[in-house]
Amino acid sequence: MAEPILSSNQQSSDDLLATPTSSRGSSLDIGDENRLLFSNDGKDVTYEQPAPINPWSERPQLTDSSSDSYTKRRSSPYVGYTADSPIESTPAGFLELPGHQVASQNQSRSSDAITPFTPVGRYSMESASTAKGLLDWNVVGNNIGYENMSTIDWMNEYRKEKLRAGRAKTYVSDSAKLWLILLVTGLSVGLIAAGIDVVVNWLADLKLGYCSSGFYLSKEFCCLGDDNTTCESWNSWGAALHTSGAGSYIIDYFFHVFFALIFGSAAAFLVLKYAPYASHSGIPEIKTILGGFIIKGFMGFWTLITKTCSMCLASASGMWFGGEEPLIHIACCCANIATRLFPSLRRNEARKREIYSAAAAAGIAVGFGAPVGGVLYSLEQISYYFPDKTLWQSFVCAMVASVSIQLANPFRTGKLVIFQVTSSRLFHDFEIFPFLLLGIIGGIFGSLFIKLNMLIARWRPKSWAFSHPLAEVAILGVVTALFSFPIQFSRIQNIMLVANLLKECAPDDTSLLCDPSSSGKTIGLLLVVAVLGFFFSAYTFGTNIPSGIMMPSMTIGACYGRAFGIMMESWQRNHPNFFIFRSSCLPDVPCVTPEVYAIVGAVSALGGVTRLTVSLVVIMFELTGALGYVLPIMVSVMIAKWVGDGINRNGIYESWIQIRGYPFLSNNDGDPIADLSVNEIMTRTERLVVLNSSGYTICELDEIIATNDLKGFPVVNNSQEYILQGYITRNELRYALQQAKGIPKYSESSPCLLAGSAPPLSSGAYVDLRQLVDQTPPTLSYKSSLALVVTIFQRMGLRYMLLTKKGRLQGLITRKEVCAKHVI
């Protein structure tokens, strides 16, 4: 047999995937219920089905359509059968699957009979027929679906959608459904984000005191309209208990720690009790899901409710984490729930992933107030497959989300986010060098942070914390509050601290950040907060609460950036005639702006941790609204990425994907690939469960499924030659056997046919599984290089590949194996 050629086909789950031979055959078309048109060698041959009462009572007539005056009558092995016919009339030799049009064939035929039709792989010309039911034979997931923790068949999902759209001709209707889902998702995300902001501000302020005019009001709303220095309606807990001095400080300290314990424990309890998938940021899982992986329940309704409620509580506890990545997860949950309204979108996993990409953009849009940055973030960081239409869809979804939170106006300031700032001052040329230094610091910080976080993640399963997750979060919340309260900057929320660090100092501002006489104290406190944040956020990111890393990274970067800016400001103020200041700075005019250094520091830290580039620059530009800051931001991001990649190639999300073992294959062409042959790392046939084309009963196949956890099985002609015939997934095989058991004429001892020619009808009833076997699975020579295999997996989105030698099965390689072994 000739060496199988590479096919663009793919099917089955992430553990076992298959290989094809080239598909040859005839095209089948059905004009109506009783007419089967078969085209072979350029001639149209029509089989007219006899009386509909019993289509098996006599042989059908064969007419040669190429000659109007000549009709041949012969015994035909082809019988057409519609799904509407009763099961009792199903001929021996075929198992009817619900919703499918079925056919059988006789093994014995005359020498001049044309080649019999046998259902072939899903990418063959036969499966592209316009038949009403027959084309559904080879559609994986049409009735069966995918197993949990398996990988989707990208090419089949898009092919299935094209066939459905072409057959139904409902382009306008489908477009309307898609845009409706995007609008609903954007609106939902904006309103949820606004609600989270209001609740978090109230709960966080509750640790410091309460409003006497309305217990449900946060400090900002309680003091709305009052003077900045006095607010009679707001009472600290020490004042409420009529204490003063040291006693008041101790009371405030106690309530701060007490509420941190309550909020953190409640958040962890909700996650552990109702939705474990609501923990962490969700970005590693979303990236893997958008890469084609199935994680059932990750974007469900209970995950949405739990993550929303627990995020409010955890954010108010004061622990070092951010809420931007959880908002992306919440947005994807909203999109997934919205797709349930329309079966055509709910049943197509590929199109759902396009919608998830758009939803991710909406999550960043409401988290940072940056709709354009959200679109670029989805393109750069989240999405695996991002066609042009998804770009426009993401833009619309992000725009709707931004408009909805703007209309909700949760802060009553007209801002999309509380730390959105504006600045009018520009930087000077000599400051490029300090910005380069901040970029280097950001790259080093990001790499050290990832290493520490991964070290803790590997330690946690071996420690007591793994078996006591609720206690771990409770203790972490208490320790964080104990260290945070004594420091003025860390006592407030991270988001409020970032807002203060990025804000320009007014001329009459006498706060600690803006008081020149307290520069030394301010620098020291900011650096202490940065160090505490480094260790606390490295431990918190990975616990059983909704947690992101973008806001802590920005907070740490803004702290050391603002400290660096204050040092530069003090240097210029005390030495105005130094040569680098003499030509750039005017007398009696502020020259160095520490706020710019805070922005650049925040960008450098975030870039060092996440390795974002273009999207991060746009996000910060939308936050500051100052076009003059684009250059220092770009310089900082560029240097931070270069330094970070030089120390540790993977960002924080990719590191978590690796540590959790998700089958995510990056489409980054720059990753080094080991110089190996694929036969050195493939799973050989001795470790596979390989099925022969025949010789099994229903009971025997059931036992094979029960005793193996493999996701699919290669099919060969026999155990001696091992000529590859196809591949069948575990889910499809189990489904077919369950259906067979429900038909009276089949028993546990009924034989099953997986490939090859069918036996004569007189040989008795058998279960025909050939229409479920993919006869064109992805195949490659076992001597191929690993680099070629990695490229094919990346470009085609394969889950597996069968490896052959002159048509003989040699082994199999899966996406997980490629992900684990392809990088040097």
MOFEN-V765027 format. One line per field, one symbol per residue. ss: DSSP state (~ for helix, > for strand, _ for the rest). phi: phi as a letter, one per 30 degrees, with the letter a starting at -180 (. if undefined). psi: psi as a letter, one per 20 degrees, with the letter a starting at -180 (. if undefined). A space follows every 50 residues. Layout:
# MOFEN-V765027
ss=???
phi=???
psi=???
This chain:
# MOFEN-V765027
ss=___________________>______>>>>>>__>>>>>>__>>>>>>__ __________>>>>_____________>>>>_____~~~___________ _>>>>____________________~~~_____~~~______________ >__~~~~~~~~~~~~~~~__~~~~~~~~~~~~~~~~~~~~~~~~~~~~~~ ~~~~~~__>>>_______~~~~___________>>>~~~~_____~~~~~ ~~~~~~~~~~~~~~~~~~~~~~~~_~~~_>__~~~~~~~~__>_______ ~~~~~~~~~~~~~~~~~____>_~~~~~~~~~~~~~~~~___~~~~__~~ ~~~~~~~~~~~~~~~~~~__~~~~~~~~~~~~_____~~~~~~~~~~~~~ ~~~~~~~~______________________~~~~~~~~~~~~~~~~~~~~ ~~~~~~~~~~___~~~~_~~~~~~~~~~~~~~~~~__~~~~__~~~~~~~ ~~_____________~~~~~~~~~~~~~~~~~~~~~~~~~_____>_>_~ ~~~~~~~~~~~~~~~~~~~~~~~~____~~~~___________~~~~~~~ ~~~~~~~~~~___~~~~~~~~~~~__~~~~~~~~~~~~~~~~~~~~~___ _~~~~~~~~~____________>___>~~~__>>~~~___>>_>>>>~~~ ~~~~~~~____>>>>>______>>>>>>>~~~~~~~~~~~~_________ >>>_______~~~___>>_~~~_>_>__>>>___>~~~~~~~~~~~___> >>>>>__>>>>>>>~~~~~~~_>_
phi=.dddddcddaaicddbbbbbcdcblcccbbdadcbccbcbhiccccccdd eddbdcdaddccbcddbdcbbccadcdcbdbcddddddddddjbcdceic dbabbcddaddcdddddbecddcddddcdcddcdddeccdidbcicddhb cdceddddddddddddddhcdddddddddddddddddddddddddddddd dddddddclbcddaddcdddddcdjdddcbbddcbdddddcicbiddddd dddddddddddddddddddddddcaedddidideddeddddjccbdidcd dddddddddddddddddjddaccddedddddddddddddddbedcddcdd dddddddddddddddddcibddddddddddccdcbbdddddddddddddd ddddddddhdchcicdbdcdbbbcdcccddddddddddddddddeddddd dddddddddedccdddcbddddddddddddddddddcedddcdedddddd ddddddecdcdddcdddcdddddddddddddddedddddddkddbdbccd deddddddddddddddddddddddbdcdedcddcccdibecccddddddd dddddddddcidbdddddedddddicddddddddddddddddddddcbdc dddddddddciddccdcdddddbddbcdddbdddddcccccddajccedd ddddddcbcddabdcbdadcdiddclabddddddddddddddcedcbdcd dbccaidddddddjdbcccddcdddbddbaddcddddddddddddcidca accbbhicdclbbcddddddbdcd
psi=qqpqrpqjqqraaihpraqqrqpqaqppqphahkooppppkiqpppoopa pignijhrqrqppoiiohjppppropjppqpqiiqqhhjpqpjpppppjq prqrqphpqqhjqrpqppparijrhgijqjqghhiigkopigigaqqqkr qrnghhghghhggghhghllgggggggghggggggggggghggggggggg hghghhhharphiohiqrhghhjpirqhhqnhipprhghhjlrrchghgg gggghghghgggggggghggghghnhiirahigghggggiijqonpihkr ghgggghgghhggghihjqnrrjgghhgggghgggghhiihohhhhiohg hhhhhhghhhhhghghhikngghgghghghhgqhomrhhhggghggghgg gghghghhmhikijqhqhjprqqiqrrrhiihghhgghggggggggghgg gghhghhhhgiirhhhimhghghggggggghhhhghpghihrqhhhgggh hiqqpqhjpjrhhjohikgggggggghghggghggghhhhnirlqpprig ghghgghhghghghhhghghghhhmijqhihhihpqqjppgpohhhhggh ggggghhhgikqeghgggghghghjohiigghgggggggggggghhgohq ahghhhgghikqmooqkoiipqpqmqqhihiqorhhjropprhrjqrggg hghgghjqjqirpqprgrighkpphbppqgggggghhhhhhiphiqrhjp qqphraqqrqhiirpqoojhiipojmrpqqqijqqhgggggggghikqhr pqprolipphaqprhghghhiip.
